[in-house]
């Protein structure tokens, strides 16, 4: 019991941390992943938006260069104004390269007159306009083919290339600022989630704490203490199971105390009688031989009764030990019952009781011969003892493919309904006075019950006062350890 309670307490303690971790994981991990996804999407959207806008600007610039016949004149105020405006607005650099790969215009005025044969320029002369984005260097490069006229452009006769490079460091700055904002929001969310998690686990674990406190009291032996629980169906089911176990433990404890009391009483009664008889002999002088013999006969009877109680107690203890083993053999149950009835017929004849055996089929089963003989003897002997004069006892034996069934019925005095649930308890007697007159120890049915349980069997009783009693025993034909 203490181990079970300890495991329950450990479970309740760990449950609080499990709930806390689950709430934290459910609350923080999705938000963290969303933050990463949002920042990546935000940066990609800004870059794509900038590329789309720069494509439009580059097309406008290219058209301005073509319409102004810049490739032939290499001088145009409209082109200079356009290039200056683009450089100012988009922080870019523009170069115009002729068909000899010579830079004829550079808004930075660094490479004019130099040769430029980059991969983008070569692809543009082949009619493949390019757009390149470098995350490492933070720039976007656009290369477009140029012609001296729109007609040459339509015929893919290229006279130069427009190479435009734009810095996107401003986008990086925007992303950094957005990351700082999302980090602040994320920290706030974390604080909220942690606060909610702590409060939630406190609220969730409150019923478990109450139950744990109740279990602590039970652990100290207060079996009458009711468990404190509410709120959760699962918790109620656990608490009900524990209460059922507590009630069972209480019953076992009361049964143990009652058993000790009954053993003490049963063993003390014959000893008291022996002492009274012996003292009577000692206190009298010149006791007649007849009285002396009578007293000694009574003393021997009490000694026999004491011995019978001790023998039954030892038998019961032996049967209840988990280490007790059965000597299983293939036994003819019909023959076993007949031998028991043959031995008990003289006892039945003294009360003119008819003893009948009805066998429906031959039955062989894997059982312990000694213990099953004891079962049959106890049931039939009780049916004879607690019967009426000129009554009857009927024993029937039947079987199916899995079990054999032994039924012992009598025409005896019967038992009240409230006694039926206690008759297999040790030292329980329906009528103590009548039981002592018949010489019973109150252990026979308890021994019978344990022997049947050892065989993986079952026993049921049906009885009414004044109408007799029927015991039905069911035992497997094949013993399964």
N, C-alpha and C positions, 0 to 999 in steps of 0.2 A: 504493500500500500504506500509506504513512504517513497519507494522508487518511482511509482506512478505519479505521485504528487510532485516530486522533484522534477520529473520530466515535463509535467504540465507547467510548472512555474518557469522552467527554462524556456519553454515554448512561448509563453506569454511575454517574457522579457525580450526574446529575439524577434517576436512579431512586431514590436514597436519599431525597431530599427529597420526591419524589412519594409514596413509600410512607409517609413521615412525615405528610404532609398528609392522605392518604386515611384513615389510622388516626385522626388527630385529628378529621377531619370525621365519620367514622362513629361515633366514641366520644362527642364533645362535643355535636354538633348535636342528636341525638335526646334526649340527657339534658336539654339546655337547653329544648327544646320540651316535654318531659314536665314539667319544673318549672313552666313557664308554664301548661300545661294543668291540672296538679294544683292550683296555687294558685287559678286561676279556678274550678275545680270545687269546691274546698274552701270558698271564700267563698260560692258559690251554694248549696251544700248547707246551710251554716250559716244563711243568710238564709231559705231555704225552710223549714228546720226551725223557725226562730223564728216565721215567719209562721203555719205550721200550729199551733204551740202557742198563739200569741196568738189565733188564730181560736177555738180551744176555750175559752180564758179569756174572750174577749169574749162568747161565747154563754152561758157560765155567769153572767157578770155581768148580761147582758141578762135572763136568766130570773129572777135575784134581784130585779132592778128591777121586773119585771112582777108577780111573785108578792107582792111587798111593797106593791103599789099605790102605788109611789113617785110616779108622775106626777100622782096626785090629792092625796096628802098632802104630797109634796115633803119628806118626812122619814122616815128609816128607819135604825135602828142597824145592821141587817143589811147594808144597801147601803153605809153609810159604812165598815163593817168590811171589806167586800169590796173597795171601791175603794182603801182604804188598803193592803190586802194586795197587790193587783195593782201599785200604784205602788211598793211596797217591793221586791217580787220582780223586776219587769220594768223598773224605772226608767221608769215611764210617767206620762202625764197623762190624766185622764179628765174629759170634760165631758158633762153631760146638758142637752139643749136641748129646750124645749117647742115646741108647734106654732106659737107666735108668733115662733119663732127666737130666743127669749131664753134665755140661759144660766142655768139654775136651779141647777146644781152644777158647780163647777170645783175639782178637787183641788189646784190651785195657788192658788185663791182670788184670781185676777187678773181674770177676765172675768165673774164672776157679776153678773147684771142687764144685761149687754151683749147686743147683737144679734150673732148669728153666722149668716151666710148663705153659707157656703163651698159649693163645687160638690159636695163629698161629702155635705153635709147636705141639699142640695136633692135629690140623687139618692136619698138614703135615704127622704125623704118620698114619693118616687114609687115606693117599694118595691124599690129597687135597692141592696142592701147593697154596699159598696165596700171594697176592700183596696188601699192604695197604698204603694209603696215608693220612697223618694227616696234614691238613692245619694249625691247631692251633699250633702244635708242630714243624711244618716245617721239616718233615722227610718222607722218603719212606722206608717201611719195606717189605722184600721179604723172604719167608720161603719155602725151598725145601727139600723134603725127600731124604735121603742118604742110600746107601746099601754098603756092603763090597765088592760087585762085580757087574758087569753089569748084570750077570745072575739073581742074587737076585733082582736087580732093576726091571728086566722084569717080575719077578714073584711077585712083590709087597711085597717083604720081606725087610722091612726097618730096618736099624741098627742105624740111627741117622737123624738129621735135620741140614740143613745149614740155619742159621738165619742171614740175612744181613740187616743192617740199615744204610741209607744214609741221610745225612743232605742236605736240599735244600735251605738253607739260601742264597746261591749265586743267586738262581733264584729270591728270594724276592728282593735282591739287584738290579738284572737286571730289574725287574718289576718297582721298585721304580725309577730307572734312566730313564726308558722308560716313566713312568708317568710324570716325570719332563719335559722330552723333549716334550711330547704331550701337557702338560699345556702351555709351551712356544708357541708352534705352535697354540694352541687354542686361546691364548691371542692375537697373531698376527692376526688370522682370525677374532676374535671379533673386533679388531681395524679396520680391513679392512671393515667388514660388517657394522659397525656403521658409518664409513666414507662414504661408498657407500649409506647407508640409508639416512644420512643427506643430501648428495648431491642430491640423487634421489628425496627426498621429496621437496627439494628446487626447483628442475627443474619441478617436477610434479605440485607443487602448484603455480608456477609463473603465468600461465594463470589465475588461480583462483584469485590471488592477483590483477592482472590487472582488472579482472571483478569486484572484490570487490571494487576497487577504483572507477570504473565507476558507480557502484551501489550507492556508497556514494554520488557522484554528483547528481544522479537521486533522491536520498533521500532528497537532498536540493532543489529539484524542477526543475532541469535541464532536462526536458523531451526530449529535442532535442539531448542530448548527446548519441552518439552511444556507445554500450557496446564493450569493448576490449576483444576479445576472438580468440583463434586459437588453432589448434593442436588436439583436442579431439572431436570426433563425438558427444558424450553425452553432452559435454560442449557447443558445437554449438547449439544443440537442446534446451538446457536450456536457452542459451542466446537469441535464436530466440523467445522462449516462453515469456521471460521477455520483449523483445523488442515489441512483439505483445501486451503485457499487458500495456507497457509504451505508445504505440501508442493509445491504447484504452483509457487510462487515459488522454492522451493529447486531444483526441477527446471529451471526456466527459467534460474536463475543458473548452475547446473552446465552447462546446455546452452550458455549464452553463453560460459562459460570454455572449454568443450570446442571450441566453434566457433572462438574466437580461436586456440586452440592448433592446431586442424586447418588453419585458413587459413594460419597462419604456416608450418606444416609443408609444406602443399601448394605454397605459393608459393616456399618456400625450396628445395625439392627440385630443380625445374628449374634454378634459378639456380646451385645447387651443381654440378649436372652440366655446365652451360655453363662455369663457372669451371674445373672439372677439365679439360675438353676444351681450353679456351683455354690453360691453363697448360701442358698437354702439348705443344701446338703451339709455344708460346714457348720452352720448355726444349730443344726439339730443333732442331738445325741441319740445313740441307739436307733439309728434309722433302719426300718424294716428292709429286708432284701428286696421286696416287691417294689417299694417306693424308690429304693436306690436304683433298681433296674429301670424303672419308668423314667426317672430323671436322666439317667445316662442315655437312654434311648432318645429322649428329647434333645440332649446335648449333641449326640451324633447326628441327628436330623438337621440341627442348626449348622453343624460343621459341614455337612453335605451341601446345605444351601449356600454357605459362604464359598465353598469350593466351586459350586455351579456358577455363582456370580463372577468369580475370578476367572474361571475358564472361559465364560462367554465374553468377558471384557478383553481377555488376551486374544480371543478369536476375532473380535471386532477390530481391535487395534491392528492386528495383523492384516486384516482385509483392507483397512483404510490406508495402509502404507503404500506409497507409490512404488516401492521396490518389490512388493509382493508379486510373485509370478504364479501363473496358472500352469498346471500340468495337463496340457491339452492332449486328449486322446479321442479316437473315433469310438463313440459309445452308443450302444443300443438303448435309447431312452425308454422304450417300452419296457424292457427288462428291468431297468433301474427303478421305474415307478412301481412295478409289481413287487420288487423286493422290499421297497419302503412300506408299501401297503401291507405286505405279509407281516412285517415286524410290528406294525401298529394295529393290526386287527384285534389282538388281545385287549388292548387299551379301549378300543371302540366297543368291544363286546361287554365290558363292564357296565357301560351306560346303554347297552342294547341299541347301539348306533349302527345303521346299515352303511357299510363302506363299499362304494361301487366305483369300478374303473372302466372307463369307456375309451377304447382306442380306435381311431378312425383309419389309421394306416401305420405301417412300420416306419419308425423314425430313427435315423442315425444322425448324430451331430458331433461336432468337434467341441468338447466341453471338458471341464475338470470334474472327474467322477466324484471326488470327495465333496467339493463345494456345492455341486448341483444336487447331490444326494441330501446335503444339509438343507438346501432350499426347499426341496420337496417335503422333507421330514418336518420342518418348522411349520409350513403352511398346513399340511394335513393334520399334524398334532394339535395346532391351534384350533382347527376346525372341529376336532374331537373335543378338546377341553372346554371350549365356549359354546357347546351345543346343548340341546335339551335332551332329556331322556326319551328314548325311542325315536331319535331323530335320524338324519341321514347325512352322509358326506359323499359328494360325487366328484370324481377326478376324471377329467377328459384330456386326451392328447391328440393333437392334430398338427399338420404342417403344410406349408406351401413350398414354392421353389426356393425361398430365401430364409424363412424362419420356422421354428416349431413353437406351438402354442400349448401351454399347460394351464388348465383352468381348474381351480379348487373351489367348489361351492358347498355351502352347508345350510342346514335348517336351524341355525343357532339363534342366539339372542340379538345378533346384529350390533351395529354401532351408530351413534348419532352423527349427523352430517358434519358437524363442526369438528369432530375428532378425526375425520378421514385424512386431513392434511398433516396430522401430527403422528400417525401411528408408526411411521418409520423412524421417528426420533428415538434416541437412546433413553431407556428407562421410562418411556411414556406409557401410561396405562389408562385405558378408558375408565375402568372401575378398579381402583387400587385394592379395595377389600377383596373383590372377587378374584383378582389376579393373584393375590397372596394365597388364597385358598387353593388355587390350582397349581401353585408352586412355580409360577413364572418369574423370570428375572427382569423382564421388560426390555431384553436385548435381542430377542429372537427375530423380530421383524426387521430390526436395524441390520442384523447380520445377514438376513435374507436379501435385503435391498442391496447391500454392498457387494454380495456375491454375484447378484444378477448384473449389476453395473460393470463389474470386472469382466463379465462375458459380453459386454457391449449390448446388453439386453435392456428390457423395460418391464415394469410391473405396475398394474393398475388395480384399484379396489373399488367395488361397488357394494354398499351396505345400507340397510335400513333397520332401525330398531324393531325387534320382534319379527323380522322377516328373513334374517340370515345374512350371510356375507359371501361375496364371490371375489377371489383373487385371480387375475389373468396375467400370466407371465409370457413374455415374448423373447426368444433367444435366437440369434443367428445360427443357422445350420453349419456354417463355415466360420471359424474364428479368425478375425482379422486383427492382428496386434496393433 
